[in-house]
Amino acid sequence: MSRPRTTAGKRNVQQQKREKARAKQDRRAAREEIAPAVPAVPLDVGEADLIDELAAIHRMAEDGTVTPEEFELRRELIRQQLEQIDRGTR
């Protein structure tokens, strides 16, 4: 059986949990601020072009030339644009 934590130790663990939750909320809020700024799909951009761009972003992520945050953002934008194209063809 493990030793019980001291009161100070329990406080530190709880503080770390609160800080982690606050950071998570901040990241979510930042994503929500960016998401409405998704531009409409330009008429000259096709599905094939977006898929090529998606493949290029994946290659850049594998090479380490793009940050994980930027990769996620750009991937989400392309996904939303592909959804707009899909909705337009229905």
C-alpha positions in Angstrom: 0.0 0.0 0.0 1.3 3.5 -0.8 2.0 6.2 1.7 -0.8 8.8 2.1 0.1 12.2 0.7 0.6 15.1 2.9 -1.9 18.0 2.9 0.5 20.1 0.9 1.0 17.3 -1.6 -2.8 16.9 -2.0 -3.0 20.7 -2.6 -0.3 20.6 -5.2 -2.0 17.7 -7.1 -5.3 19.6 -7.1 -3.6 22.8 -8.2 -2.0 20.9 -11.1 -5.3 19.5 -12.1 -7.0 22.9 -12.1 -4.1 24.4 -14.2 -4.4 21.6 -16.7 -8.2 22.0 -17.0 -7.8 25.8 -17.4 -5.2 25.3 -20.1 -7.5 22.9 -21.9 -10.4 25.4 -21.7 -8.1 28.1 -23.2 -7.1 25.8 -26.1 -10.7 25.0 -26.8 -11.7 28.7 -26.7 -8.8 29.6 -29.1 -10.0 26.9 -31.5 -13.6 28.2 -31.3 -12.4 31.7 -32.1 -10.6 30.5 -35.2 -13.3 28.1 -36.5 -15.9 30.8 -37.5 -13.2 32.4 -39.7 -13.3 29.5 -42.1 -13.6 31.1 -45.6 -16.1 29.8 -48.1 -14.7 27.4 -50.6 -13.5 29.4 -53.7 -15.1 28.3 -56.9 -11.7 27.5 -58.5 -10.7 25.1 -55.7 -11.7 21.5 -56.3 -11.9 18.4 -54.2 -8.8 17.0 -55.9 -6.8 20.2 -55.1 -7.9 20.0 -51.4 -6.9 16.4 -51.2 -3.5 17.2 -52.6 -3.1 20.0 -50.1 -4.1 17.6 -47.3 -1.4 15.1 -48.5 1.2 17.9 -48.6 0.3 18.9 -45.0 0.7 15.3 -43.9 4.1 15.1 -45.5 5.2 18.4 -43.9 4.1 17.1 -40.5 6.1 13.9 -41.0 9.1 16.0 -42.0 8.6 18.2 -38.9 8.4 21.4 -41.0 5.0 22.3 -39.5 4.0 22.5 -35.8 1.4 20.0 -34.5 -0.9 22.9 -33.8 -0.6 24.4 -37.3 -1.1 20.9 -38.8 -4.3 20.4 -36.8 -5.6 23.8 -37.8 -4.9 23.4 -41.5 -6.2 19.9 -41.6 -9.5 21.0 -40.0 -9.8 23.9 -42.5 -9.4 21.5 -45.4 -11.9 19.1 -43.9 -14.4 21.8 -43.5 -13.9 22.9 -47.1 -14.3 19.4 -48.3 -17.6 19.2 -46.4 -18.8 22.4 -48.0 -18.0 20.9 -51.4 -19.9 17.7 -50.5 -22.9 19.7 -49.3 -22.9 21.7 -52.6 -23.1 18.5 -54.7 -26.0 17.0 -52.8 
